[in-house]
Amino acid sequence: NVGPYVGLTDEIALIHARPEEGAIKTQMGLTLLRNPVHFEGSDSDVMLLFADIVLLVLFGTALSSIVNRFLTTQGQVSAVGTIVSSGYGFICGAYMPIAQFSTGLQHILMFLPGTYGTSLIRNHALRGAFSAAADAGLAPEVIDVIKKSIDCRLSFFGTDVSLPAMFAVLCGGTVLLIALFVLLNILCGVNRRKKYSQ
């Protein structure tokens, strides 16, 4: 029986449920099974997952570098970095699928490259599980609803976004932020040289 879970690695899954599915309150538990459940996947999924993580790290580093460019103390960098990474992670669906947000907010969040990064990670981490569910006879419509509910299938104003398009948005956003960071450093360097030459 395939239910709501996230496969973390071989034989380890995070099981979860929504209130309308019977969850009473937020809690954490550990379940040990005598016969392990194996999650299907391939080496290509692992490589794509690695690429997703590298791209998101580059994106996050570029974003925090731009924000930190305007801060002067390590305390400011630490505090603002924590707030920015937590806030951006939340609104991009890293902690909770954006499918749980209102439609209007979902439309706004679709302009953020990080939204596509979290969807790529979910797609590549769960591809084997979706394949196993289909092989077990779960209706494609049910699998599609699950994919939509956990942001594996994103829609930009009614148009489904393909995985290559998600990669393109994340890569483009990363390149744009790196270029902005380099430009800021060049401009600040020119201003500093002018200041000290006078």
Backbone as numpy.savetxt, mean C-alpha at the origin, in Angstrom:
# Nx Ny Nz CAx CAy CAz Cx Cy Cz
-12.37 -23.88 3.17 -13.22 -22.70 3.17 -12.33 -21.47 3.17
-12.44 -20.65 2.13 -11.64 -19.43 2.03 -12.44 -18.29 2.63
-11.86 -17.61 3.61 -12.54 -16.50 4.27 -11.67 -15.28 4.29
-12.03 -14.29 5.11 -11.25 -13.06 5.15 -9.95 -13.25 5.93
-8.84 -13.22 5.20 -7.53 -13.32 5.82 -6.50 -12.69 4.90
-5.33 -12.44 5.44 -4.21 -11.94 4.65 -3.08 -12.92 4.88
-2.58 -13.55 3.81 -1.44 -14.46 3.92 -0.17 -13.66 4.11
0.48 -13.82 5.26 1.69 -13.06 5.54 2.93 -13.75 4.98
2.99 -15.06 5.11 4.09 -15.87 4.59 3.60 -17.31 4.58
4.46 -18.25 4.17 4.06 -19.65 4.18 3.54 -20.06 5.55
2.35 -20.60 5.57 1.73 -21.16 6.76 1.40 -20.14 7.86
1.43 -18.84 7.55 1.06 -17.81 8.53 0.07 -16.85 7.87
-1.08 -16.66 8.52 -2.10 -15.76 7.98 -2.68 -14.91 9.10
-3.06 -13.70 8.76 -3.75 -12.81 9.69 -5.23 -12.92 9.37
-6.00 -13.41 10.31 -7.43 -13.63 10.11 -8.18 -12.41 10.66
-9.18 -11.96 9.93 -9.94 -10.79 10.38 -11.39 -10.89 9.94
-12.25 -10.10 10.56 -13.66 -10.07 10.19 -14.23 -8.69 10.50
-15.23 -8.31 9.76 -15.90 -7.03 9.96 -17.06 -7.23 10.95
-17.54 -6.17 11.58 -18.66 -6.29 12.54 -19.88 -6.97 11.95
-20.20 -6.68 10.70 -21.39 -7.29 10.10 -21.17 -8.79 9.82
-19.92 -9.25 9.94 -19.62 -10.67 9.77 -19.47 -11.38 11.12
-19.80 -10.68 12.23 -19.78 -11.32 13.53 -18.70 -10.86 14.48
-17.79 -9.98 14.04 -16.75 -9.49 14.95 -17.40 -8.60 16.00
-17.09 -8.84 17.27 -17.69 -8.09 18.36 -16.83 -6.89 18.75
-15.51 -7.10 18.78 -14.60 -6.00 19.12 -13.23 -6.30 18.54
-12.37 -5.31 18.55 -11.02 -5.49 18.06 -10.23 -6.35 19.03
-9.60 -7.37 18.50 -8.79 -8.23 19.35 -7.79 -8.98 18.49
-6.84 -9.63 19.14 -5.82 -10.39 18.43 -5.80 -11.79 19.02
-5.59 -12.78 18.21 -5.54 -14.15 18.69 -4.51 -14.94 17.91
-4.16 -16.10 18.42 -3.22 -17.00 17.77 -3.90 -18.35 17.65
-3.90 -18.90 16.44 -4.48 -20.21 16.20 -3.39 -21.11 15.64
-3.17 -22.24 16.27 -2.20 -23.24 15.80 -2.97 -24.42 15.25
-2.64 -24.82 14.03 -3.35 -25.93 13.39 -2.43 -27.15 13.29
-2.99 -28.34 13.52 -2.19 -29.57 13.37 -1.80 -29.78 11.92
-2.73 -29.52 11.02 -2.47 -29.64 9.59 -2.42 -28.23 9.01
-1.24 -27.78 8.62 -1.12 -26.39 8.15 -1.86 -26.14 6.85
-2.24 -24.90 6.67 -2.86 -24.44 5.43 -1.75 -23.84 4.59
-1.60 -24.33 3.38 -0.53 -23.83 2.51 -1.12 -22.79 1.56
-0.44 -21.66 1.44 -0.88 -20.60 0.55 -0.14 -20.74 -0.76
-0.90 -20.72 -1.83 -0.28 -20.89 -3.13 0.26 -19.56 -3.63
1.35 -19.63 -4.31 1.97 -18.47 -4.91 3.12 -18.95 -5.78
3.77 -18.02 -6.42 4.88 -18.41 -7.28 6.07 -17.52 -7.00
7.21 -17.91 -7.58 8.41 -17.09 -7.44 8.21 -15.71 -8.05
7.43 -15.64 -9.12 7.19 -14.33 -9.74 6.41 -13.42 -8.80
5.48 -14.00 -8.02 4.74 -13.21 -7.04 5.69 -12.64 -5.99
6.64 -13.45 -5.56 7.62 -12.99 -4.57 8.46 -11.86 -5.14
8.91 -12.01 -6.38 9.72 -10.96 -7.01 8.91 -9.68 -7.21
7.66 -9.83 -7.62 6.80 -8.65 -7.79 6.52 -7.98 -6.45
6.33 -8.78 -5.41 6.12 -8.24 -4.08 7.35 -7.48 -3.61
8.52 -8.02 -3.89 9.78 -7.34 -3.57 9.87 -6.02 -4.33
9.51 -6.02 -5.62 9.52 -4.79 -6.41 8.54 -3.76 -5.84
7.36 -4.22 -5.43 6.37 -3.33 -4.81 6.96 -2.64 -3.59
7.61 -3.43 -2.74 8.17 -2.90 -1.49 9.29 -1.91 -1.79
10.17 -2.25 -2.74 11.26 -1.33 -3.10 10.70 -0.01 -3.61
9.70 -0.08 -4.47 9.09 1.15 -5.01 8.44 1.97 -3.91
7.73 1.32 -2.99 7.10 2.06 -1.90 8.14 2.67 -0.96
9.24 1.98 -0.73 10.31 2.54 0.11 10.92 3.75 -0.57
11.18 3.65 -1.87 11.71 4.81 -2.61 10.73 5.98 -2.57
9.46 5.69 -2.78 8.44 6.74 -2.75 8.39 7.40 -1.37
8.34 6.58 -0.32 8.28 7.11 1.04 9.52 7.90 1.42
10.69 7.42 0.98 11.94 8.13 1.26 11.95 9.48 0.56
11.52 9.50 -0.69 11.48 10.77 -1.43 10.50 11.75 -0.79
9.32 11.25 -0.39 8.32 12.11 0.24 8.84 12.67 1.56
9.40 11.81 2.40 9.89 12.29 3.70 11.10 13.20 3.52
11.92 12.97 2.51 13.08 13.84 2.27 12.63 15.25 1.89
11.57 15.34 1.11 11.05 16.65 0.74 10.50 17.37 1.97
9.71 16.66 2.76 9.13 17.27 3.97 10.25 17.67 4.94
11.23 16.80 5.12 12.32 17.06 6.07 13.25 18.18 5.61
13.22 18.50 4.35 14.09 19.56 3.80 13.82 20.89 4.50
12.62 21.08 4.99 12.24 22.35 5.58 12.31 22.35 7.11
12.77 21.26 7.69 12.86 21.16 9.14 14.31 21.37 9.58
14.49 21.83 10.82 15.84 22.20 11.24 16.43 21.31 12.32
15.62 20.63 13.12 16.17 19.82 14.20 15.78 18.35 14.01
16.56 17.47 14.63 16.27 16.05 14.54 14.93 15.72 15.19
14.57 16.42 16.25 13.29 16.22 16.90 12.13 16.53 15.97
12.25 17.63 15.21 11.22 17.97 14.23 11.12 16.90 13.15
12.27 16.46 12.66 12.30 15.44 11.62 11.63 14.16 12.10
11.94 13.75 13.32 11.37 12.53 13.89 9.86 12.66 14.07
9.41 13.75 14.66 7.98 13.93 14.92 7.18 14.05 13.63
7.64 14.92 12.74 6.91 15.13 11.49 6.96 13.87 10.63
8.10 13.17 10.62 8.22 11.93 9.85 7.22 10.88 10.30
7.07 10.76 11.61 6.11 9.80 12.16 4.69 10.16 11.76
4.36 11.43 11.88 3.00 11.88 11.54 2.72 11.70 10.05
3.68 12.10 9.22 3.47 12.00 7.77 3.36 10.54 7.34
4.27 9.68 7.82 4.22 8.28 7.37 2.97 7.58 7.88
2.57 7.84 9.10 1.35 7.21 9.63 0.11 7.73 8.91
0.03 9.04 8.76 -1.13 9.64 8.10 -1.23 9.22 6.65
-0.11 9.28 5.93 -0.14 8.92 4.52 -0.44 7.43 4.36
0.14 6.60 5.23 -0.15 5.17 5.18 -1.62 4.87 5.41
-2.22 5.59 6.35 -3.64 5.37 6.64 -4.51 5.74 5.45
-4.30 6.94 4.90 -5.18 7.38 3.81 -4.94 6.62 2.52
-3.79 5.96 2.38 -3.52 5.18 1.17 -3.92 3.72 1.30
-4.50 3.37 2.45 -5.02 2.02 2.60 -4.05 1.00 3.16
-2.91 1.44 3.70 -1.96 0.48 4.26 -2.50 -0.18 5.52
-3.29 0.54 6.30 -3.81 0.01 7.56 -5.25 -0.45 7.46
-5.96 0.06 6.51 -7.38 -0.25 6.36 -7.73 -0.01 4.89
-8.35 -0.96 4.21 -8.67 -0.76 2.79 -9.50 0.50 2.56
-9.16 1.24 1.51 -9.92 2.46 1.23 -11.33 2.14 0.77
-11.60 0.88 0.44 -12.97 0.48 0.08 -13.92 0.70 1.26
-13.38 0.84 2.45 -14.19 1.07 3.65 -14.56 2.56 3.80
-13.91 3.44 3.02 -14.17 4.87 3.10 -15.34 5.24 2.20
-15.82 6.47 2.34 -16.92 6.94 1.49 -16.45 7.04 0.04
-17.39 6.99 -0.88 -17.06 7.04 -2.30 -16.32 8.32 -2.66
-16.76 9.46 -2.11 -16.09 10.73 -2.40 -14.64 10.72 -1.95
-14.38 10.21 -0.76 -13.01 10.14 -0.26 -12.19 9.15 -1.08
-12.81 8.06 -1.50 -12.10 7.10 -2.36 -11.65 7.77 -3.66
-12.50 8.60 -4.24 -12.12 9.29 -5.48 -10.92 10.20 -5.26
-10.87 10.88 -4.14 -9.74 11.76 -3.83 -8.47 10.93 -3.62
-8.59 9.83 -2.89 -7.42 9.00 -2.58 -6.84 8.32 -3.81
-7.62 8.21 -4.87 -7.12 7.59 -6.09 -6.09 8.47 -6.80
-5.92 9.72 -6.35 -4.90 10.60 -6.92 -3.55 10.43 -6.21
-3.50 9.63 -5.16 -2.27 9.44 -4.39 -1.56 8.17 -4.85
-0.29 8.27 -5.26 0.44 7.09 -5.74 0.54 5.96 -4.72
0.60 6.29 -3.44 0.69 5.26 -2.41 -0.50 4.32 -2.39
-1.66 4.80 -2.82 -2.85 3.97 -2.90 -2.61 2.79 -3.84
-1.94 3.07 -4.95 -1.65 2.02 -5.92 -0.57 1.07 -5.40
0.37 1.61 -4.62 1.41 0.76 -4.04 0.84 -0.26 -3.07
-0.08 0.16 -2.21 -0.67 -0.79 -1.26 -1.53 -1.82 -2.00
-2.18 -1.39 -3.08 -2.97 -2.35 -3.86 -2.06 -3.36 -4.55
-0.92 -2.91 -5.06 0.01 -3.84 -5.69 0.49 -4.90 -4.70
0.81 -4.47 -3.48 1.26 -5.43 -2.47 0.16 -6.45 -2.18
-1.06 -5.98 -2.02 -2.17 -6.91 -1.74 -2.38 -7.87 -2.92
-2.32 -7.34 -4.13 -2.51 -8.19 -5.31 -1.47 -9.28 -5.39
-0.22 -8.92 -5.20 0.85 -9.91 -5.35 0.94 -10.86 -4.15
0.54 -10.40 -2.99 0.56 -11.27 -1.81 -0.60 -12.27 -1.83
-1.70 -11.89 -2.44 -2.91 -12.73 -2.39 -3.24 -13.44 -3.70
-2.42 -13.26 -4.71 -2.73 -13.89 -6.00 -2.89 -15.41 -5.86
-2.00 -16.04 -5.11 -2.10 -17.49 -4.90 -3.38 -17.88 -4.18
-3.76 -17.10 -3.18 -4.98 -17.39 -2.43 -6.21 -17.26 -3.32
-6.24 -16.25 -4.17 -7.38 -16.08 -5.09 -7.41 -17.22 -6.10
-6.24 -17.64 -6.55 -6.17 -18.75 -7.49 -6.67 -20.04 -6.84
-6.26 -20.28 -5.59 -6.72 -21.47 -4.86 -8.23 -21.42 -4.63
-8.75 -20.23 -4.35 -10.19 -20.09 -4.14 -10.95 -20.42 -5.43
-10.42 -19.95 -6.55 -11.06 -20.24 -7.83 -10.99 -21.74 -8.14
-9.82 -22.34 -7.86 -9.66 -23.78 -8.08 -10.59 -24.59 -7.19
-10.90 -24.07 -6.00 -11.79 -24.77 -5.07 -13.26 -24.59 -5.44
-13.52 -23.81 -6.49 -14.89 -23.67 -6.96 -15.62 -22.42 -6.48
-14.92 -21.52 -5.82 -15.57 -20.28 -5.38 -15.93 -19.47 -6.62
-17.13 -18.97 -6.65 -17.63 -18.24 -7.82 -16.77 -17.02 -8.12
-16.47 -16.76 -9.40 -15.67 -15.59 -9.77 -16.25 -14.27 -9.25
-17.59 -14.19 -9.18 -18.22 -12.98 -8.67 -17.87 -12.74 -7.21
-17.81 -13.83 -6.44 -17.47 -13.73 -5.01 -16.02 -13.29 -4.86
-15.14 -13.89 -5.67 -13.72 -13.51 -5.62 -13.57 -12.04 -5.99
-14.33 -11.59 -6.98 -14.26 -10.18 -7.40 -14.71 -9.25 -6.28
-15.76 -9.61 -5.56 -16.25 -8.79 -4.44 -15.18 -8.72 -3.34
-14.54 -9.86 -3.07 -13.47 -9.87 -2.06 -12.33 -8.97 -2.50
-11.93 -9.07 -3.76 -10.84 -8.24 -4.29 -11.17 -6.76 -4.14
-12.39 -6.39 -4.47 -12.79 -4.99 -4.35 -12.81 -4.54 -2.89
-13.23 -5.41 -1.99 -13.37 -5.02 -0.58 -12.02 -4.83 0.11
-10.96 -5.42 -0.43 -9.64 -5.25 0.18 -8.68 -4.51 -0.73
-9.21 -3.78 -1.69 -8.44 -2.91 -2.59 -7.51 -3.64 -3.55
-7.80 -4.89 -3.89 -7.02 -5.56 -4.93 -7.49 -5.11 -6.31
-8.72 -4.65 -6.39 -9.25 -4.14 -7.64 -9.63 -2.69 -7.40
-8.86 -1.77 -7.97 -9.12 -0.34 -7.80 -9.83 0.20 -9.03
-10.63 1.21 -8.79 -11.38 1.84 -9.87 -11.16 3.35 -9.79
-10.70 3.94 -10.89 -10.48 5.37 -10.97 -11.67 5.99 -11.68
-12.60 6.55 -10.91 -13.82 7.16 -11.43 -14.55 6.22 -12.38
-14.74 4.96 -11.94 -15.51 3.99 -12.70 -14.70 3.15 -13.68
-13.42 3.44 -13.86 -12.58 2.67 -14.76 -11.61 1.82 -13.95
-11.64 0.50 -14.17 -10.71 -0.38 -13.46 -9.28 -0.04 -13.81
-8.41 -0.07 -12.81 -6.99 0.24 -12.99 -6.23 -1.08 -13.05
-5.50 -1.30 -14.14 -4.75 -2.55 -14.31 -3.48 -2.52 -13.44
-2.90 -3.69 -13.21 -1.67 -3.76 -12.43 -0.52 -2.99 -13.09
-0.33 -3.10 -14.43 0.73 -2.28 -15.04 0.49 -0.77 -14.87
-0.77 -0.37 -14.91 -1.08 1.06 -14.69 -0.75 1.46 -13.26
-1.01 0.56 -12.29 -0.66 0.85 -10.90 0.86 1.03 -10.75
1.62 0.13 -11.40 3.08 0.26 -11.38 3.50 1.59 -11.99
2.89 1.96 -13.10 3.25 3.20 -13.78 2.98 4.42 -12.89
1.83 4.43 -12.21 1.50 5.56 -11.33 2.50 5.64 -10.18
2.81 4.49 -9.57 3.75 4.49 -8.45 5.15 4.89 -8.91
5.60 4.37 -10.03 6.92 4.75 -10.56 6.95 6.23 -10.93
5.90 6.70 -11.60 5.84 8.11 -11.98 5.84 9.04 -10.78
5.05 8.68 -9.74 5.02 9.47 -8.52 6.38 9.50 -7.83
7.07 8.37 -7.83 8.39 8.28 -7.20 9.40 9.15 -7.95
9.41 9.03 -9.27 10.33 9.84 -10.09 10.04 11.33 -9.90
8.77 11.69 -9.86 8.38 13.09 -9.67 8.87 13.62 -8.33
8.70 12.84 -7.25 9.15 13.28 -5.93 10.67 13.37 -5.86
11.37 12.43 -6.47 12.85 12.49 -6.48 13.31 13.72 -7.25
12.68 13.99 -8.38 13.04 15.18 -9.17 12.76 16.46 -8.37
11.65 16.50 -7.66 11.33 17.66 -6.84 12.36 17.85 -5.73
12.78 16.74 -5.10 13.79 16.81 -4.05 15.12 17.34 -4.61
15.53 16.83 -5.75 16.77 17.30 -6.38 16.66 18.78 -6.72
15.53 19.19 -7.27 15.33 20.61 -7.61 15.37 21.49 -6.37
14.74 21.05 -5.29 14.79 21.82 -4.03 16.22 21.96 -3.52
17.00 20.90 -3.62 18.39 20.97 -3.17 19.22 21.89 -4.05
18.97 21.87 -5.33 19.69 22.77 -6.24 19.34 24.22 -5.94
18.02 24.49 -5.80 17.59 25.87 -5.52 18.10 26.36 -4.17
18.05 25.51 -3.16 18.55 25.90 -1.83 20.07 26.08 -1.86
20.77 25.27 -2.65 22.22 25.42 -2.79 22.58 26.71 -3.48
21.84 27.10 -4.50 22.08 28.36 -5.21 21.83 29.54 -4.26
20.74 29.48 -3.50 20.43 30.56 -2.55 21.49 30.66 -1.48
22.03 29.54 -1.00 23.07 29.56 0.02 24.36 30.18 -0.52
24.72 29.82 -1.74 25.94 30.37 -2.36 25.80 31.88 -2.54
24.60 32.34 -2.96 24.38 33.78 -3.11 24.50 34.48 -1.77
23.94 33.88 -0.74 23.95 34.47 0.59 25.39 34.61 1.11
26.20 33.56 0.93 27.56 33.59 1.47 28.52 34.39 0.58
28.19 34.61 -0.68 29.08 35.38 -1.56 28.89 36.89 -1.39
27.83 37.30 -0.71 27.58 38.74 -0.56 28.31 39.31 0.61
